[in-house]
Amino acid sequence: MAVAELGVVVLDCPDPRALAGFYAGVLGGTVEGEGDWVDLRTPGGPSLAFQAAPGFVPPKWPAPDASQQFHLDLTVPDLDAAEKEVLALGARPLDTEDRSRTFRVYADPAGHPFCLCAC
């Protein structure tokens, strides 16, 4: 028997509205809210929330002495096409050299790692 159900995944960041806009460009959906807390309601899927974090320091990836904390796996039908889109939206590549793999790793504009997966 479950004690709880997942409500929302929240990402700390310096600018909640800007990061919600980035993920809206990647996932679609509607950005709601202003200030220190902004929600992204995705079509037919879970919501993401973005919370202002004064003094935010982005995760390091890869770093044997620092944890990335978590990352998002985003399923896509075409890695090359999705890569072009996320780079145009402001993502930066972290681990994309091995083109034979079914995933590639990027950082969002606030530095959170995420994977595009053709899995």
C-alpha positions in Angstrom: 0.0 0.0 0.0 1.4 3.4 -1.0 1.8 6.1 1.5 1.7 8.9 -1.0 1.6 9.6 -4.7 4.0 11.8 -6.7 2.7 15.3 -7.0 5.3 17.2 -9.0 9.0 17.3 -9.7 10.5 20.6 -8.6 13.7 22.1 -10.0 15.6 24.8 -8.1 16.9 27.5 -10.4 17.8 31.2 -10.6 14.9 32.2 -12.9 11.8 30.0 -12.6 9.9 31.6 -15.5 12.8 31.3 -17.9 13.5 27.7 -17.1 9.8 26.8 -17.3 9.9 28.4 -20.8 12.8 26.3 -21.8 11.0 23.1 -20.8 7.8 24.3 -22.4 9.7 24.5 -25.6 11.0 21.0 -25.2 7.9 19.3 -23.8 5.0 21.6 -24.8 2.5 22.7 -22.3 1.4 25.8 -20.4 3.6 27.9 -18.1 1.6 29.2 -15.1 2.7 31.5 -12.3 5.1 34.3 -11.6 7.8 35.0 -9.1 9.5 32.4 -7.0 7.3 29.4 -8.2 6.2 28.6 -11.7 4.5 25.5 -13.0 4.6 23.8 -16.4 1.5 21.8 -17.1 2.4 19.3 -19.8 -0.2 17.9 -22.2 -1.3 14.5 -20.9 1.7 14.1 -18.6 3.1 15.1 -15.3 3.8 18.7 -14.4 7.1 20.2 -13.6 7.6 23.1 -11.1 10.4 25.6 -10.9 11.4 27.3 -7.7 13.7 30.3 -7.2 16.8 29.3 -5.3 18.9 32.3 -4.1 22.6 31.3 -4.5 21.7 28.5 -6.9 24.8 26.4 -7.9 24.1 24.1 -10.9 25.0 20.4 -10.5 28.3 19.2 -11.9 28.2 16.4 -14.5 30.1 14.2 -14.6 32.0 14.8 -11.4 33.3 12.0 -9.2 33.4 14.4 -6.2 29.9 16.0 -6.7 26.5 14.5 -7.2 24.2 15.5 -10.1 21.3 14.9 -7.6 18.8 13.8 -10.3 18.2 14.1 -14.1 15.3 13.9 -16.4 15.1 11.3 -19.2 13.0 12.6 -22.1 11.9 10.1 -24.7 12.1 11.3 -28.3 11.5 9.5 -31.7 14.6 11.1 -33.4 17.7 12.0 -31.5 19.2 14.1 -34.2 16.1 16.2 -34.7 15.5 16.6 -30.9 19.1 17.6 -30.4 18.8 20.4 -32.9 15.6 21.7 -31.1 17.0 21.6 -27.5 20.2 23.3 -28.6 18.2 26.0 -30.3 16.2 26.4 -27.0 19.4 27.0 -25.0 20.6 23.5 -23.9 24.3 22.7 -24.0 25.8 19.3 -24.7 27.4 17.4 -21.9 27.9 13.9 -23.4 26.8 13.6 -27.0 29.9 12.3 -28.8 28.9 8.6 -29.0 26.3 8.7 -31.7 25.8 4.9 -31.5 24.1 5.1 -28.1 20.4 5.4 -27.6 20.8 8.5 -25.4 22.6 11.8 -25.2 23.2 14.0 -22.2 22.6 17.8 -22.1 22.3 20.6 -19.5 19.3 22.9 -19.4 20.0 26.7 -19.2 20.2 26.5 -15.4 22.7 23.6 -15.6 20.5 20.6 -14.7 21.5 17.5 -16.6 18.8 15.8 -18.8 18.9 13.0 -21.4 17.3 12.7 -24.7 16.5 9.0 -25.1 15.4 7.0 -28.2 14.8 4.0 -26.0 
